[in-house]
Amino acid sequence: MARSATFTWRSTEDTQAFGRRLGEVLRGGDLIVLTGDLGAGKTTLTQGIAEGLGVRGPITSPTFVIARVHPSLVGGPALVHVDAYRLGSALELDDLDLDADLDASVTVVEWGAGLAEQLSEERLELTLNGEAVRTVHAHGVGARWDAVLGGLADLADDAPATS
């Protein structure tokens, strides 16, 4: 079962607020796959998620280090923030041994479409478009995301549909 919803964010603050609210309901083992053009807000969204999780920052794009681990400051899961932009294949992503941290951490993979799906059978895929006004399509894969997206329905432009 999958659930989808569409959101529109009109500012950086909206993007971070959504991420913060999402971060508050995430738990160890959750995988978030972010896709979108340069400047679409992937790192900004991750900053909000980090704030909601209560992890140590600052949160910056890990483009050159590929992955950063941000430990929790509040006894919750750590955030593993990955930038797959420079990775050429799912094998290169596998070489990072992210699955060692997957069950205990929240893992956010920027530029992860086509690469990160192998990490978990259940995941939240967010596709961000636009710069000034961002349209975000959220697609939850697995039963876990029905409840999460259902809890964010008041922020959606459309009522989340089950498909």
BELJOHU-V403124 format. One record per run of one state. SS is the DSSP state (H for helix, E for strand, C for the rest). FROM is the first residue (numbers start at 1). TO is the last residue. If there is no record, write none. Layout:
[[SS & FROM & TO] [SS & FROM & TO]]
This chain:
[[C & 1 & 1] [E & 2 & 9] [C & 10 & 11] [H & 12 & 25] [C & 26 & 30] [E & 31 & 36] [C & 37 & 41] [H & 42 & 53] [C & 54 & 54] [E & 55 & 55] [C & 56 & 66] [E & 67 & 70] [C & 71 & 71] [E & 72 & 72] [C & 73 & 78] [E & 79 & 83] [C & 84 & 89] [H & 90 & 94] [C & 95 & 98] [H & 99 & 102] [C & 103 & 105] [E & 106 & 110] [C & 111 & 115] [H & 116 & 119] [C & 120 & 122] [E & 123 & 129] [C & 130 & 133] [E & 134 & 141] [C & 142 & 143] [H & 144 & 151] [C & 152 & 152] [H & 153 & 155] [C & 156 & 160] [E & 161 & 162] [C & 163 & 163]]
